[in-house]
Amino acid sequence: MTDKAVDEDRAGNADGEASGGQDVVCRPVGWVVGGRAEVADDHWDRETAVIRLDAERFGPDALYGLADFSHLEVVFHFDRVAPEKIESGARRPRGNPDWPLVGIFAQRGKNRPNRLGVSHCRVLAIEGLEVRVAGLDAVDGTPVLDIKPHMAEFGPRGETTQPQWSVELMRDYYE
């Protein structure tokens, strides 16, 4: 798409309607096997699971060198969120009336517009096409879209801040 076409696509057509944009299609690189079967909010560090790569697309060499890293970033699809449950505006995280009304992009809930999750987990072992992990907050059968090694240099630079409600929300998330 040319720069002009991209600008026109973002702006919409002459009637002010969006011109559709481009759909992005992702094919899973693998699936979560084992671990938690049901979606629940807290205590994810207690969970271990396997990310099993798609054997039709990948060989064991796709994982060469990954065992040298202690942690991974895993991008996955919240496939159990029904389309009608997707949020696009503001809500109170977890429906808690004590927490402020915040937009969907100011929280990490699963009912996101594209139903994408990103998780940081520990590498326990790698064997063949399987990566055994701890602390992955995705359930058995979840499609995995990408796996990346965690590198400290890709983390935040400088001091980070976050509101108190998010600290309260995360208190038991991993523990």
LUMDRENNU-811612 format. One record per atom (N, C-alpha, C): residue number from 1; atom name; y, x, z; residue in three letters. Coordinates in nm, 3 decimals, padded with zeros to 5 digits. Last residue first. Layout:
<atoms>
ATOM num atome      py      px      pz residu
ATOM NUM    CA       Y       X       Z    ALA
...
</atoms>
This chain:
<atoms>
ATOM num atome      py      px      pz residu
ATOM 175     N -01.503  00.116  04.201    GLU
ATOM 175    CA -01.576  00.143  04.325    GLU
ATOM 175     C -01.684  00.042  04.349    GLU
ATOM 174     N -01.372  00.004  03.978    TYR
ATOM 174    CA -01.478  00.104  03.960    TYR
ATOM 174     C -01.560  00.126  04.086    TYR
ATOM 173     N -01.228 -00.212  04.095    TYR
ATOM 173    CA -01.279 -00.217  03.957    TYR
ATOM 173     C -01.392 -00.118  03.934    TYR
ATOM 172     N -01.101 -00.238  04.333    ASP
ATOM 172    CA -01.248 -00.243  04.335    ASP
ATOM 172     C -01.309 -00.237  04.195    ASP
ATOM 171     N -00.828 -00.192  04.249    ARG
ATOM 171    CA -00.882 -00.138  04.374    ARG
ATOM 171     C -01.035 -00.132  04.374    ARG
ATOM 170     N -00.700 -00.308  04.034    MET
ATOM 170    CA -00.798 -00.202  04.006    MET
ATOM 170     C -00.868 -00.147  04.131    MET
ATOM 169     N -00.523 -00.489  04.155    LEU
ATOM 169    CA -00.626 -00.538  04.064    LEU
ATOM 169     C -00.737 -00.434  04.046    LEU
ATOM 168     N -00.353 -00.310  04.292    GLU
ATOM 168    CA -00.436 -00.406  04.367    GLU
ATOM 168     C -00.552 -00.456  04.280    GLU
ATOM 167     N -00.233 -00.189  04.073    VAL
ATOM 167    CA -00.306 -00.105  04.168    VAL
ATOM 167     C -00.401 -00.195  04.250    VAL
ATOM 166     N -00.105 -00.407  03.963    SER
ATOM 166    CA -00.213 -00.344  03.887    SER
ATOM 166     C -00.297 -00.251  03.974    SER
ATOM 165     N  00.088 -00.468  04.153    TRP
ATOM 165    CA -00.017 -00.567  04.128    TRP
ATOM 165     C -00.134 -00.504  04.053    TRP
ATOM 164     N  00.264 -00.244  04.138    GLN
ATOM 164    CA  00.173 -00.257  04.251    GLN
ATOM 164     C  00.061 -00.358  04.225    GLN
ATOM 163     N  00.291 -00.092  03.808    PRO
ATOM 163    CA  00.330 -00.187  03.913    PRO
ATOM 163     C  00.221 -00.203  04.020    PRO
ATOM 162     N  00.306  00.260  03.745    GLN
ATOM 162    CA  00.247  00.130  03.721    GLN
ATOM 162     C  00.285  00.038  03.835    GLN
ATOM 161     N  00.367  00.578  03.588    THR
ATOM 161    CA  00.401  00.474  03.686    THR
ATOM 161     C  00.328  00.346  03.647    THR
ATOM 160     N  00.326  00.932  03.552    THR
ATOM 160    CA  00.295  00.794  03.513    THR
ATOM 160     C  00.335  00.699  03.626    THR
ATOM 159     N  00.489  01.229  03.440    GLU
ATOM 159    CA  00.454  01.138  03.549    GLU
ATOM 159     C  00.425  00.998  03.494    GLU
ATOM 158     N  00.348  01.406  03.155    GLY
ATOM 158    CA  00.452  01.367  03.249    GLY
ATOM 158     C  00.399  01.270  03.354    GLY
ATOM 157     N  00.131  01.262  02.930    ARG
ATOM 157    CA  00.212  01.380  02.960    ARG
ATOM 157     C  00.325  01.334  03.050    ARG
ATOM 156     N -00.195  01.120  02.946    PRO
ATOM 156    CA -00.049  01.107  02.957    PRO
ATOM 156     C  00.017  01.242  02.989    PRO
ATOM 155     N -00.442  01.296  02.744    GLY
ATOM 155    CA -00.399  01.208  02.851    GLY
ATOM 155     C -00.248  01.201  02.857    GLY
ATOM 154     N -00.507  01.488  02.568    PHE
ATOM 154    CA -00.476  01.358  02.511    PHE
ATOM 154     C -00.437  01.256  02.618    PHE
ATOM 153     N -00.575  01.700  02.729    GLU
ATOM 153    CA -00.451  01.711  02.653    GLU
ATOM 153     C -00.412  01.580  02.584    GLU
ATOM 152     N -00.828  01.640  02.825    ALA
ATOM 152    CA -00.713  01.625  02.914    ALA
ATOM 152     C -00.581  01.625  02.837    ALA
ATOM 151     N -01.039  01.452  02.634    MET
ATOM 151    CA -00.973  01.582  02.642    MET
ATOM 151     C -00.846  01.560  02.722    MET
ATOM 150     N -01.340  01.287  02.601    HIS
ATOM 150    CA -01.212  01.289  02.673    HIS
ATOM 150     C -01.162  01.433  02.676    HIS
ATOM 149     N -01.475  01.227  02.278    PRO
ATOM 149    CA -01.476  01.304  02.403    PRO
ATOM 149     C -01.340  01.293  02.470    PRO
ATOM 148     N -01.537  00.893  02.166    LYS
ATOM 148    CA -01.458  01.016  02.156    LYS
ATOM 148     C -01.473  01.093  02.286    LYS
ATOM 147     N -01.672  00.644  01.970    ILE
ATOM 147    CA -01.695  00.729  02.088    ILE
ATOM 147     C -01.614  00.855  02.065    ILE
ATOM 146     N -01.638  00.307  01.854    ASP
ATOM 146    CA -01.611  00.450  01.844    ASP
ATOM 146     C -01.639  00.517  01.977    ASP
ATOM 145     N -01.752  00.057  01.887    LEU
ATOM 145    CA -01.681  00.086  01.763    LEU
ATOM 145     C -01.652  00.234  01.744    LEU
ATOM 144     N -02.030 -00.108  02.004    VAL
ATOM 144    CA -01.945  00.009  02.026    VAL
ATOM 144     C -01.885  00.049  01.891    VAL
ATOM 143     N -02.107 -00.434  02.108    PRO
ATOM 143    CA -02.089 -00.343  01.995    PRO
ATOM 143     C -01.990 -00.231  02.030    PRO
ATOM 142     N -02.314 -00.502  02.387    THR
ATOM 142    CA -02.177 -00.489  02.336    THR
ATOM 142     C -02.172 -00.393  02.218    THR
ATOM 141     N -02.563 -00.504  02.506    GLY
ATOM 141    CA -02.548 -00.568  02.376    GLY
ATOM 141     C -02.410 -00.556  02.314    GLY
ATOM 140     N -02.453 -00.511  02.838    ASP
ATOM 140    CA -02.567 -00.493  02.749    ASP
ATOM 140     C -02.546 -00.571  02.619    ASP
ATOM 139     N -02.093 -00.465  02.872    VAL
ATOM 139    CA -02.224 -00.518  02.908    VAL
ATOM 139     C -02.329 -00.492  02.800    VAL
ATOM 138     N -01.867 -00.217  02.989    ALA
ATOM 138    CA -01.912 -00.303  02.880    ALA
ATOM 138     C -02.056 -00.344  02.911    ALA
ATOM 137     N -01.747  00.003  03.132    ASP
ATOM 137    CA -01.726 -00.139  03.167    ASP
ATOM 137     C -01.749 -00.230  03.047    ASP
ATOM 136     N -01.921  00.274  03.240    LEU
ATOM 136    CA -01.877  00.207  03.118    LEU
ATOM 136     C -01.865  00.058  03.149    LEU
ATOM 135     N -02.026  00.417  03.454    GLY
ATOM 135    CA -01.890  00.365  03.465    GLY
ATOM 135     C -01.837  00.302  03.338    GLY
ATOM 134     N -02.219  00.659  03.283    ALA
ATOM 134    CA -02.193  00.586  03.408    ALA
ATOM 134     C -02.048  00.539  03.405    ALA
ATOM 133     N -02.453  00.697  03.007    VAL
ATOM 133    CA -02.321  00.705  03.070    VAL
ATOM 133     C -02.318  00.629  03.202    VAL
ATOM 132     N -02.638  00.851  02.757    ARG
ATOM 132    CA -02.646  00.781  02.886    ARG
ATOM 132     C -02.514  00.806  02.959    ARG
ATOM 131     N -02.669  00.812  02.427    VAL
ATOM 131    CA -02.577  00.874  02.523    VAL
ATOM 131     C -02.585  00.791  02.650    VAL
ATOM 130     N -02.905  00.864  02.170    GLU
ATOM 130    CA -02.865  00.792  02.291    GLU
ATOM 130     C -02.776  00.876  02.381    GLU
ATOM 129     N -03.036  00.985  01.965    LEU
ATOM 129    CA -02.922  00.899  01.930    LEU
ATOM 129     C -02.866  00.824  02.050    LEU
ATOM 128     N -03.134  01.254  02.154    GLY
ATOM 128    CA -03.148  01.191  02.022    GLY
ATOM 128     C -03.021  01.116  01.986    GLY
ATOM 127     N -02.967  01.231  02.447    GLU
ATOM 127    CA -03.101  01.256  02.392    GLU
ATOM 127     C -03.115  01.180  02.261    GLU
ATOM 126     N -02.758  01.321  02.702    ILE
ATOM 126    CA -02.763  01.287  02.561    ILE
ATOM 126     C -02.902  01.326  02.511    ILE
ATOM 125     N -02.626  01.210  03.018    ALA
ATOM 125    CA -02.724  01.281  02.936    ALA
ATOM 125     C -02.712  01.236  02.791    ALA
ATOM 124     N -02.383  01.129  03.132    LEU
ATOM 124    CA -02.494  01.169  03.218    LEU
ATOM 124     C -02.596  01.251  03.141    LEU
ATOM 123     N -02.039  01.116  03.113    VAL
ATOM 123    CA -02.159  01.147  03.037    VAL
ATOM 123     C -02.266  01.193  03.136    VAL
ATOM 122     N -01.838  00.852  03.241    ARG
ATOM 122    CA -01.899  00.985  03.260    ARG
ATOM 122     C -02.022  00.999  03.170    ARG
ATOM 121     N -01.570  00.683  03.063    CYS
ATOM 121    CA -01.692  00.688  03.143    CYS
ATOM 121     C -01.746  00.830  03.148    CYS
ATOM 120     N -01.319  00.464  02.985    HIS
ATOM 120    CA -01.346  00.605  03.012    HIS
ATOM 120     C -01.469  00.608  03.102    HIS
ATOM 119     N -01.271  00.222  02.727    SER
ATOM 119    CA -01.321  00.259  02.858    SER
ATOM 119     C -01.339  00.410  02.866    SER
ATOM 118     N -01.125 -00.045  02.570    VAL
ATOM 118    CA -01.129  00.100  02.574    VAL
ATOM 118     C -01.170  00.138  02.716    VAL
ATOM 117     N -01.181 -00.330  02.361    GLY
ATOM 117    CA -01.181 -00.266  02.492    GLY
ATOM 117     C -01.186 -00.116  02.476    GLY
ATOM 116     N -01.046 -00.589  02.168    LEU
ATOM 116    CA -01.087 -00.450  02.176    LEU
ATOM 116     C -01.078 -00.400  02.319    LEU
ATOM 115     N -00.963 -00.843  02.073    ARG
ATOM 115    CA -01.083 -00.831  02.157    ARG
ATOM 115     C -01.138 -00.687  02.160    ARG
ATOM 114     N -00.724 -00.884  01.957    ASN
ATOM 114    CA -00.829 -00.828  01.872    ASN
ATOM 114     C -00.960 -00.803  01.947    ASN
ATOM 113     N -00.587 -01.016  02.178    PRO
ATOM 113    CA -00.582 -01.066  02.041    PRO
ATOM 113     C -00.692 -01.012  01.949    PRO
ATOM 112     N -00.801 -01.035  02.474    ARG
ATOM 112    CA -00.696 -00.974  02.393    ARG
ATOM 112     C -00.699 -01.025  02.250    ARG
ATOM 111     N -00.946 -01.090  02.710    ASN
ATOM 111    CA -00.908 -01.196  02.617    ASN
ATOM 111     C -00.792 -01.153  02.527    ASN
ATOM 110     N -00.980 -00.886  02.896    LYS
ATOM 110    CA -01.071 -00.892  02.781    LYS
ATOM 110     C -01.030 -00.995  02.676    LYS
ATOM 109     N -00.682 -00.715  03.020    GLY
ATOM 109    CA -00.782 -00.821  03.018    GLY
ATOM 109     C -00.862 -00.825  02.888    GLY
ATOM 108     N -00.485 -00.535  03.088    ARG
ATOM 108    CA -00.602 -00.485  03.015    ARG
ATOM 108     C -00.715 -00.588  03.010    ARG
ATOM 107     N -00.130 -00.583  03.028    GLN
ATOM 107    CA -00.251 -00.589  03.110    GLN
ATOM 107     C -00.370 -00.549  03.024    GLN
ATOM 106     N  00.071 -00.611  02.856    ALA
ATOM 106    CA  00.105 -00.543  02.981    ALA
ATOM 106     C -00.012 -00.552  03.079    ALA
ATOM 105     N -00.007 -00.769  02.648    PHE
ATOM 105    CA -00.002 -00.626  02.622    PHE
ATOM 105     C  00.042 -00.545  02.743    PHE
ATOM 104     N  00.018 -01.025  02.753    ILE
ATOM 104    CA -00.117 -00.973  02.729    ILE
ATOM 104     C -00.117 -00.823  02.703    ILE
ATOM 103     N  00.279 -01.027  03.004    GLY
ATOM 103    CA  00.227 -01.042  02.868    GLY
ATOM 103     C  00.092 -00.978  02.851    GLY
ATOM 102     N  00.266 -01.177  03.329    VAL
ATOM 102    CA  00.287 -01.060  03.242    VAL
ATOM 102     C  00.222 -01.086  03.106    VAL
ATOM 101     N  00.366 -01.309  03.625    LEU
ATOM 101    CA  00.336 -01.349  03.489    LEU
ATOM 101     C  00.367 -01.229  03.400    LEU
ATOM 100     N  00.249 -01.132  03.918    PRO
ATOM 100    CA  00.351 -01.184  03.826    PRO
ATOM 100     C  00.292 -01.228  03.692    PRO
ATOM  99     N  00.027 -01.257  04.173    TRP
ATOM  99    CA  00.067 -01.154  04.077    TRP
ATOM  99     C  00.162 -01.214  03.974    TRP
ATOM  98     N -00.050 -01.472  04.318    ASP
ATOM  98    CA  00.032 -01.373  04.387    ASP
ATOM  98     C  00.082 -01.263  04.293    ASP
ATOM  97     N -00.226 -01.619  04.162    PRO
ATOM  97    CA -00.088 -01.669  04.176    PRO
ATOM  97     C  00.006 -01.572  04.248    PRO
ATOM  96     N -00.444 -01.486  03.933    ASN
ATOM  96    CA -00.399 -01.470  04.071    ASN
ATOM  96     C -00.253 -01.514  04.084    ASN
ATOM  95     N -00.571 -01.477  03.690    GLY
ATOM  95    CA -00.529 -01.608  03.740    GLY
ATOM  95     C -00.475 -01.604  03.882    GLY
ATOM  94     N -00.606 -01.218  03.607    ARG
ATOM  94    CA -00.716 -01.281  03.680    ARG
ATOM  94     C -00.679 -01.416  03.738    ARG
ATOM  93     N -00.256 -01.203  03.574    PRO
ATOM  93    CA -00.384 -01.133  03.568    PRO
ATOM  93     C -00.487 -01.196  03.662    PRO
ATOM  92     N -00.098 -01.478  03.439    ARG
ATOM  92    CA -00.115 -01.404  03.564    ARG
ATOM  92     C -00.251 -01.336  03.558    ARG
ATOM  91     N  00.042 -01.437  03.109    ARG
ATOM  91    CA -00.044 -01.504  03.206    ARG
ATOM  91     C -00.044 -01.422  03.334    ARG
ATOM  90     N  00.190 -01.466  02.783    ALA
ATOM  90    CA  00.189 -01.417  02.921    ALA
ATOM  90     C  00.094 -01.500  03.006    ALA
ATOM  89     N  00.010 -01.461  02.476    GLY
ATOM  89    CA  00.138 -01.463  02.547    GLY
ATOM  89     C  00.125 -01.402  02.686    GLY
ATOM  88     N -00.236 -01.474  02.373    SER
ATOM  88    CA -00.136 -01.405  02.293    SER
ATOM  88     C  00.000 -01.399  02.361    SER
ATOM  87     N -00.587 -01.473  02.435    GLU
ATOM  87    CA -00.450 -01.490  02.485    GLU
ATOM  87     C -00.353 -01.417  02.393    GLU
ATOM  86     N -00.879 -01.643  02.338    ILE
ATOM  86    CA -00.790 -01.530  02.317    ILE
ATOM  86     C -00.649 -01.566  02.364    ILE
ATOM  85     N -01.047 -01.854  02.340    LYS
ATOM  85    CA -01.008 -01.800  02.472    LYS
ATOM  85     C -00.911 -01.683  02.460    LYS
ATOM  84     N -01.124 -01.911  02.084    GLU
ATOM  84    CA -01.029 -02.004  02.146    GLU
ATOM  84     C -00.984 -01.958  02.285    GLU
ATOM  83     N -01.317 -01.706  02.035    PRO
ATOM  83    CA -01.184 -01.702  01.971    PRO
ATOM  83     C -01.082 -01.795  02.037    PRO
ATOM  82     N -01.482 -01.592  02.332    ALA
ATOM  82    CA -01.470 -01.692  02.224    ALA
ATOM  82     C -01.329 -01.688  02.166    ALA
ATOM  81     N -01.610 -01.291  02.409    VAL
ATOM  81    CA -01.488 -01.371  02.425    VAL
ATOM  81     C -01.477 -01.464  02.304    VAL
ATOM  80     N -01.816 -01.125  02.349    ARG
ATOM  80    CA -01.849 -01.249  02.420    ARG
ATOM  80     C -01.727 -01.337  02.448    ARG
ATOM  79     N -01.722 -00.891  02.238    ASP
ATOM  79    CA -01.785 -00.989  02.149    ASP
ATOM  79     C -01.819 -01.122  02.218    ASP
ATOM  78     N -01.506 -00.684  02.261    PHE
ATOM  78    CA -01.538 -00.789  02.358    PHE
ATOM  78     C -01.599 -00.907  02.282    PHE
ATOM  77     N -01.603 -00.377  02.132    HIS
ATOM  77    CA -01.558 -00.511  02.098    HIS
ATOM  77     C -01.602 -00.609  02.207    HIS
ATOM  76     N -01.480 -00.047  02.223    PHE
ATOM  76    CA -01.583 -00.148  02.201    PHE
ATOM  76     C -01.521 -00.284  02.174    PHE
ATOM  75     N -01.456  00.293  02.259    VAL
ATOM  75    CA -01.387  00.176  02.206    VAL
ATOM  75     C -01.496  00.074  02.172    VAL
ATOM  74     N -01.462  00.529  02.510    VAL
ATOM  74    CA -01.545  00.441  02.429    VAL
ATOM  74     C -01.460  00.320  02.388    VAL
ATOM  73     N -01.429  00.857  02.593    GLU
ATOM  73    CA -01.352  00.735  02.569    GLU
ATOM  73     C -01.437  00.652  02.474    GLU
ATOM  72     N -01.615  01.047  02.836    LEU
ATOM  72    CA -01.593  00.991  02.703    LEU
ATOM  72     C -01.489  00.882  02.707    LEU
ATOM  71     N -01.665  01.354  03.021    HIS
ATOM  71    CA -01.626  01.213  03.007    HIS
ATOM  71     C -01.602  01.176  02.861    HIS
ATOM  70     N -01.746  01.617  03.001    SER
ATOM  70    CA -01.788  01.540  03.118    SER
ATOM  70     C -01.765  01.390  03.101    SER
ATOM  69     N -01.881  01.787  02.718    PHE
ATOM  69    CA -01.772  01.712  02.780    PHE
ATOM  69     C -01.827  01.630  02.897    PHE
ATOM  68     N -02.105  01.884  02.605    ASP
ATOM  68    CA -02.016  01.983  02.667    ASP
ATOM  68     C -01.897  01.918  02.736    ASP
ATOM  67     N -02.227  01.682  02.471    ALA
ATOM  67    CA -02.276  01.710  02.606    ALA
ATOM  67     C -02.191  01.815  02.678    ALA
ATOM  66     N -02.122  01.698  02.214    LEU
ATOM  66    CA -02.067  01.597  02.306    LEU
ATOM  66     C -02.110  01.622  02.451    LEU
ATOM  65     N -02.256  01.877  02.051    GLY
ATOM  65    CA -02.137  01.923  02.122    GLY
ATOM  65     C -02.081  01.824  02.223    GLY
ATOM  64     N -02.383  01.629  01.841    TYR
ATOM  64    CA -02.381  01.771  01.875    TYR
ATOM  64     C -02.249  01.807  01.940    TYR
ATOM  63     N -02.393  01.370  01.750    LEU
ATOM  63    CA -02.363  01.389  01.892    LEU
ATOM  63     C -02.361  01.536  01.934    LEU
ATOM  62     N -02.472  01.383  01.492    ALA
ATOM  62    CA -02.342  01.318  01.518    ALA
ATOM  62     C -02.299  01.339  01.663    ALA
ATOM  61     N -02.731  01.478  01.495    ASP
ATOM  61    CA -02.623  01.576  01.481    ASP
ATOM  61     C -02.485  01.516  01.500    ASP
ATOM  60     N -02.901  01.256  01.498    PRO
ATOM  60    CA -02.866  01.320  01.625    PRO
ATOM  60     C -02.751  01.421  01.614    PRO
ATOM  59     N -02.741  01.047  01.247    GLY
ATOM  59    CA -02.851  01.127  01.298    GLY
ATOM  59     C -02.808  01.190  01.429    GLY
ATOM  58     N -02.638  00.720  01.141    PHE
ATOM  58    CA -02.616  00.847  01.210    PHE
ATOM  58     C -02.747  00.915  01.244    PHE
ATOM  57     N -02.709  00.485  01.013    ARG
ATOM  57    CA -02.585  00.553  00.973    ARG
ATOM  57     C -02.570  00.692  01.029    ARG
ATOM  56     N -02.939  00.390  01.119    GLU
ATOM  56    CA -02.925  00.382  00.973    GLU
ATOM  56     C -02.803  00.459  00.923    GLU
ATOM  55     N -02.908  00.405  01.391    ALA
ATOM  55    CA -02.993  00.505  01.326    ALA
ATOM  55     C -02.985  00.500  01.174    ALA
ATOM  54     N -02.632  00.370  01.578    ASP
ATOM  54    CA -02.698  00.305  01.465    ASP
ATOM  54     C -02.775  00.411  01.385    ASP
ATOM  53     N -02.671  00.488  01.917    LEU
ATOM  53    CA -02.610  00.491  01.785    LEU
ATOM  53     C -02.697  00.419  01.682    LEU
ATOM  52     N -02.645  00.345  02.225    ARG
ATOM  52    CA -02.744  00.382  02.123    ARG
ATOM  52     C -02.678  00.373  01.985    ARG
ATOM  51     N -02.548  00.421  02.533    ILE
ATOM  51    CA -02.487  00.387  02.404    ILE
ATOM  51     C -02.586  00.438  02.300    ILE
ATOM  50     N -02.677  00.295  02.832    VAL
ATOM  50    CA -02.696  00.384  02.718    VAL
ATOM  50     C -02.613  00.331  02.603    VAL
ATOM  49     N -02.563  00.294  03.175    ALA
ATOM  49    CA -02.607  00.229  03.051    ALA
ATOM  49     C -02.627  00.337  02.946    ALA
ATOM  48     N -02.498  00.218  03.512    THR
ATOM  48    CA -02.534  00.316  03.410    THR
ATOM  48     C -02.586  00.239  03.290    THR
ATOM  47     N -02.264  00.116  03.760    GLU
ATOM  47    CA -02.345  00.085  03.643    GLU
ATOM  47     C -02.374  00.209  03.559    GLU
ATOM  46     N -02.085  00.172  03.952    ARG
ATOM  46    CA -02.226  00.161  03.995    ARG
ATOM  46     C -02.320  00.145  03.876    ARG
ATOM  45     N -01.840  00.145  03.840    ASP
ATOM  45    CA -01.890  00.282  03.859    ASP
ATOM  45     C -02.037  00.282  03.902    ASP
ATOM  44     N -01.774 -00.127  03.844    TRP
ATOM  44    CA -01.834 -00.071  03.724    TRP
ATOM  44     C -01.889  00.069  03.743    TRP
ATOM  43     N -01.664 -00.319  04.027    HIS
ATOM  43    CA -01.776 -00.231  04.066    HIS
ATOM  43     C -01.847 -00.168  03.946    HIS
ATOM  42     N -01.558 -00.634  03.867    ASP
ATOM  42    CA -01.547 -00.516  03.951    ASP
ATOM  42     C -01.677 -00.436  03.963    ASP
ATOM  41     N -01.589 -00.866  03.692    ASP
ATOM  41    CA -01.468 -00.783  03.694    ASP
ATOM  41     C -01.478 -00.648  03.765    ASP
ATOM  40     N -01.855 -00.928  03.460    ALA
ATOM  40    CA -01.797 -00.943  03.594    ALA
ATOM  40     C -01.686 -00.839  03.605    ALA
ATOM  39     N -02.090 -01.045  03.232    VAL
ATOM  39    CA -01.952 -00.998  03.248    VAL
ATOM  39     C -01.906 -01.028  03.391    VAL
ATOM  38     N -02.432 -00.942  03.260    GLU
ATOM  38    CA -02.328 -01.046  03.266    GLU
ATOM  38     C -02.191 -00.983  03.288    GLU
ATOM  37     N -02.582 -00.711  03.261    ALA
ATOM  37    CA -02.610 -00.813  03.158    ALA
ATOM  37     C -02.499 -00.918  03.150    ALA
ATOM  36     N -02.521 -00.365  03.302    ARG
ATOM  36    CA -02.493 -00.501  03.344    ARG
ATOM  36     C -02.517 -00.600  03.229    ARG
ATOM  35     N -02.767 -00.154  03.161    GLY
ATOM  35    CA -02.651 -00.175  03.247    GLY
ATOM  35     C -02.639 -00.321  03.285    GLY
ATOM  34     N -02.870 -00.181  02.814    GLY
ATOM  34    CA -02.890 -00.173  02.958    GLY
ATOM  34     C -02.761 -00.189  03.034    GLY
ATOM  33     N -02.680 -00.050  02.561    VAL
ATOM  33    CA -02.815 -00.092  02.596    VAL
ATOM  33     C -02.830 -00.075  02.747    VAL
ATOM  32     N -02.426 -00.099  02.330    VAL
ATOM  32    CA -02.457 -00.072  02.471    VAL
ATOM  32     C -02.595 -00.130  02.499    VAL
ATOM  31     N -02.452  00.035  01.999    TRP
ATOM  31    CA -02.448 -00.077  02.093    TRP
ATOM  31     C -02.478 -00.028  02.233    TRP
ATOM  30     N -02.268  00.180  01.722    GLY
ATOM  30    CA -02.384  00.164  01.808    GLY
ATOM  30     C -02.364  00.045  01.901    GLY
ATOM  29     N -02.064  00.157  01.557    VAL
ATOM  29    CA -02.137  00.284  01.547    VAL
ATOM  29     C -02.263  00.278  01.630    VAL
ATOM  28     N -01.985 -00.150  01.389    PRO
ATOM  28    CA -02.023 -00.076  01.511    PRO
ATOM  28     C -02.093  00.056  01.478    PRO
ATOM  27     N -01.722 -00.159  01.163    ARG
ATOM  27    CA -01.867 -00.171  01.175    ARG
ATOM  27     C -01.908 -00.091  01.299    ARG
ATOM  26     N -01.426 -00.338  01.120    CYS
ATOM  26    CA -01.495 -00.227  01.183    CYS
ATOM  26     C -01.644 -00.258  01.190    CYS
ATOM  25     N -01.157 -00.420  00.920    VAL
ATOM  25    CA -01.297 -00.448  00.947    VAL
ATOM  25     C -01.360 -00.323  01.005    VAL
ATOM  24     N -00.854 -00.570  00.920    VAL
ATOM  24    CA -00.920 -00.444  00.948    VAL
ATOM  24     C -01.063 -00.478  00.988    VAL
ATOM  23     N -00.660 -00.740  00.680    ASP
ATOM  23    CA -00.761 -00.743  00.785    ASP
ATOM  23     C -00.819 -00.604  00.800    ASP
ATOM  22     N -00.317 -00.719  00.618    GLN
ATOM  22    CA -00.450 -00.672  00.585    GLN
ATOM  22     C -00.541 -00.689  00.704    GLN
ATOM  21     N -00.089 -00.993  00.559    GLY
ATOM  21    CA -00.126 -00.861  00.607    GLY
ATOM  21     C -00.265 -00.823  00.561    GLY
ATOM  20     N  00.027 -01.251  00.527    GLY
ATOM  20    CA -00.115 -01.233  00.550    GLY
ATOM  20     C -00.154 -01.098  00.603    GLY
ATOM  19     N  00.294 -01.295  00.513    SER
ATOM  19    CA  00.221 -01.288  00.387    SER
ATOM  19     C  00.074 -01.254  00.405    SER
ATOM  18     N  00.449 -01.537  00.718    ALA
ATOM  18    CA  00.380 -01.408  00.707    ALA
ATOM  18     C  00.297 -01.408  00.580    ALA
ATOM  17     N  00.734 -01.706  00.593    GLU
ATOM  17    CA  00.597 -01.709  00.642    GLU
ATOM  17     C  00.537 -01.571  00.627    GLU
ATOM  16     N  00.981 -01.712  00.479    GLY
ATOM  16    CA  00.975 -01.674  00.620    GLY
ATOM  16     C  00.835 -01.678  00.677    GLY
ATOM  15     N  00.988 -01.751  00.213    ASP
ATOM  15    CA  00.994 -01.873  00.295    ASP
ATOM  15     C  00.987 -01.842  00.444    ASP
ATOM  14     N  00.946 -01.498  00.110    ALA
ATOM  14    CA  01.082 -01.554  00.102    ALA
ATOM  14     C  01.097 -01.680  00.187    ALA
ATOM  13     N  00.713 -01.354  00.353    ASN
ATOM  13    CA  00.760 -01.387  00.218    ASN
ATOM  13     C  00.897 -01.452  00.225    ASN
ATOM  12     N  00.729 -01.075  00.585    GLY
ATOM  12    CA  00.689 -01.208  00.542    GLY
ATOM  12     C  00.743 -01.236  00.404    GLY
ATOM  11     N  00.766 -00.821  00.688    ALA
ATOM  11    CA  00.878 -00.914  00.693    ALA
ATOM  11     C  00.838 -01.057  00.659    ALA
ATOM  10     N  00.528 -00.690  00.638    ARG
ATOM  10    CA  00.571 -00.707  00.777    ARG
ATOM  10     C  00.680 -00.813  00.788    ARG
ATOM   9     N  00.530 -00.693  00.359    ASP
ATOM   9    CA  00.420 -00.757  00.430    ASP
ATOM   9     C  00.460 -00.784  00.575    ASP
ATOM   8     N  00.755 -00.539  00.304    GLU
ATOM   8    CA  00.753 -00.681  00.265    GLU
ATOM   8     C  00.646 -00.757  00.341    GLU
ATOM   7     N  00.665 -00.291  00.405    ASP
ATOM   7    CA  00.784 -00.355  00.461    ASP
ATOM   7     C  00.788 -00.504  00.428    ASP
ATOM   6     N  00.446 -00.251  00.232    VAL
ATOM   6    CA  00.424 -00.261  00.377    VAL
ATOM   6     C  00.542 -00.331  00.442    VAL
ATOM   5     N  00.577 -00.233 -00.012    ALA
ATOM   5    CA  00.481 -00.341  00.010    ALA
ATOM   5     C  00.454 -00.361  00.159    ALA
ATOM   4     N  00.729  00.001  00.033    LYS
ATOM   4    CA  00.797 -00.126  00.006    LYS
ATOM   4     C  00.704 -00.244  00.033    LYS
ATOM   3     N  00.526  00.191  00.064    ASP
ATOM   3    CA  00.617  00.164  00.175    ASP
ATOM   3     C  00.687  00.030  00.158    ASP
ATOM   2     N  00.219  00.060 -00.084    THR
ATOM   2    CA  00.343  00.138 -00.088    THR
ATOM   2     C  00.429  00.104  00.034    THR
ATOM   1     N -00.117  00.084  00.000    MET
ATOM   1    CA  00.000  00.000  00.000    MET
ATOM   1     C  00.124  00.089  00.000    MET
</atoms>
